[in-house]
Amino acid sequence: MRFFLSIFVLAALAGCDLNTTKIKSEVKSPDGKYVATAFINDAGATSSWSPQVHLRRVGERMERVGNVFVGYRSPKIQIEWLSSSQLVVYCDCEVIQHVINYHGITIEKRTSK
């Protein structure tokens, strides 16, 4: 009986997602066509914070992984639209992924304000 209970518990835990996502800000572009979401992924004690940015057209669903910026080892991130074609990501972190142009929008990374 213990064997089956152990298998059940392990199977249930395997389906659990231990990542948590905390949205820091969500800002529409000045022309209202795009929305940028800055968030922190936290995988718990086995990993460090991952500041990320997901950029998408208004009305599209946000993914759980940043598509234009992914960092590592910082719980802080800010975003700011300078124009409809320029987004700035403020973060003091190690950069894992940084897309500099997404559908004609320039994404610039700067150190935190």
Summary of the structure (lengths in Angstrom):
residues: 113
radius of gyration: 17.4
end to end distance: 58.0
largest distance: 63.4
contacts: 311
relative contact order: 0.18
helix: 12%
strand: 48%
